[in-house]
Amino acid sequence: MTESTYSIVEARARLGAIAREVSATREPVAITDHGQTIAILVSPADALELEEMRALSAYRARQAQGESAGVSQAEAYRRVFGGDEA
């Protein structure tokens, strides 16, 4: 994965074009301030994947500690549809 880099001044001037490029290519872009990366711009799809990976990691950590990490399929169905599974 090749990461493009823009200074915060460049990014401010070209934000719309940079955001469209990131969304289309799914290649992240680093934003720097005085040579230090201060932010990474990622596509919505990549952001969702990261959130899902964090949730899965937290779920597995709860499981490893012996905590009840979820509900049964039948209970989920009842909560969503308000009745017993057909």
C-alpha positions as CSV (number, residue, x, y, z in Angstrom):
1,M,0.0,0.0,0.0
2,T,1.5,3.3,-1.1
3,E,0.5,6.2,1.0
4,S,0.3,9.7,-0.4
5,T,1.3,12.5,1.8
6,Y,0.2,16.1,1.9
7,S,1.1,18.9,4.2
8,I,-1.8,20.4,6.1
9,V,-1.6,23.5,4.0
10,E,-1.7,21.5,0.7
11,A,-4.5,19.3,2.1
12,R,-6.6,22.3,3.1
13,A,-6.2,23.7,-0.5
14,R,-7.1,20.4,-2.2
15,L,-9.3,18.6,0.3
16,G,-12.2,17.9,-2.1
17,A,-10.0,16.4,-4.7
18,I,-8.0,14.4,-2.1
19,A,-11.2,13.1,-0.5
20,R,-12.6,12.0,-3.9
21,E,-9.3,10.2,-4.7
22,V,-9.2,8.4,-1.4
23,S,-12.8,7.3,-1.8
24,A,-12.2,6.1,-5.4
25,T,-8.9,4.3,-4.9
26,R,-9.2,3.2,-1.2
27,E,-5.6,4.4,-0.8
28,P,-5.0,6.3,2.4
29,V,-3.5,9.8,2.5
30,A,-1.4,11.1,5.3
31,I,-1.7,14.7,6.4
32,T,1.4,16.2,7.9
33,D,2.2,19.2,10.0
34,H,5.8,20.2,10.2
35,G,6.8,16.8,8.8
36,Q,4.9,14.8,11.4
37,T,1.8,12.8,10.4
38,I,-1.1,14.2,12.3
39,A,-4.0,12.4,10.5
40,I,-4.7,9.7,7.9
41,L,-7.6,10.1,5.5
42,V,-9.2,6.7,4.6
43,S,-12.2,5.7,2.5
44,P,-15.5,5.1,4.2
45,A,-15.2,1.4,3.3
46,D,-11.8,1.1,5.0
47,A,-13.1,3.1,8.1
48,L,-16.0,0.6,8.4
49,E,-13.6,-2.4,8.1
50,L,-11.5,-0.9,10.9
51,E,-14.5,-0.4,13.1
52,E,-15.6,-4.0,12.5
53,M,-12.1,-5.3,13.3
54,R,-12.0,-3.3,16.5
55,A,-15.4,-4.7,17.5
56,L,-14.3,-8.2,16.7
57,S,-11.2,-7.8,18.8
58,A,-13.1,-6.5,21.7
59,Y,-15.6,-9.4,21.4
60,R,-12.8,-11.9,21.4
61,A,-11.2,-10.3,24.4
62,R,-14.5,-10.5,26.3
63,Q,-14.8,-14.2,25.3
64,A,-11.2,-14.9,26.5
65,Q,-12.1,-13.4,29.9
66,G,-15.1,-15.6,30.1
67,E,-17.6,-12.9,29.8
68,S,-20.9,-13.5,28.0
69,A,-20.0,-11.8,24.8
70,G,-23.4,-11.9,23.0
71,V,-26.9,-13.3,22.8
72,S,-28.1,-16.5,21.1
73,Q,-29.6,-16.3,17.7
74,A,-33.1,-17.0,19.1
75,E,-32.7,-14.1,21.6
76,A,-31.5,-11.8,18.8
77,Y,-34.5,-12.8,16.7
78,R,-36.9,-12.1,19.6
79,R,-35.4,-8.7,20.2
80,V,-35.5,-7.7,16.6
81,F,-38.9,-9.1,15.6
82,G,-40.6,-9.3,18.9
83,G,-41.6,-13.0,18.8
84,D,-40.2,-16.5,18.7
85,E,-38.2,-17.7,15.8
86,A,-40.3,-19.3,13.1
